[in-house]
Amino acid sequence: MAKNTQPILKRCKTLGLSPAVLGYAKETNRHQKQQFRRKQSEYATQLNEKQKVKFIYGVLEKQFHHYYEEAARKQGVTGENLLTELERRLDNVVYRLGYATTRREARQLVNHGHFTVNGKRVNIPSYQVKEGEVIAICEKSRSSTRIKQILEQEAKRALPKWLEKSNDGYEGKVLAMPVRDDIDYEVAEHLIVELYSK
């Protein structure tokens, strides 16, 4: 399986992202040198936007292009459809529910089979959740020290309005499909659409 092993803080700096978007509280301690770069070309701006979204969700090119094609087939605005497709990934939903501190950790936890969807164990991070589905931590995993730590740590995290968490905190429900307003980071998705439609 292909894996992105780039240093996170370095990549965030290159793409102009805050590490907080990825769930990291770290900031770089290095002195920021003022850089005088020449103006980016239109292509470079579009590519940078695509790389940013790919990096946030931990998706590689082939899979990302597949999401774009799915989004283009659906009715509505292609860019918004693309972001909705990415938000619906199981690893992202696990992260959004506060069952992991980062999307990378969520991906690993899903891979290791710690979650169920409607009572059935799912270990595919790219699984697309649907409206009304219930995502829960497996019974065996609830006693895990790491899961308990995460739940304590992430208890205060605000949930997006399209998700709901049970009182005990071990289950989450998809109330609706995510929309553009639910995206909590800056992205110009129209640039990605322009890049792919060339």
Secondary structure, 3 states (H helix, E strand, C coil): CCCCCCCHHHHHHHHCCCHHHHCCCCCCCCCCCCCCCCCCCHHHHHHHHHHHHHHHHCCCHHHHHHHHHHHHHCCCCHHHHHHHHHHCEHHHHHHHCCCCCCHHHHHHHHHCCCEEECCEECCCCCCECCCCCEEEECCHHHHCHHHHHHHHHCCCCCCCCCEEECCCCCEEEECCCCCHHHCCCCCCHHHHHHHHCC
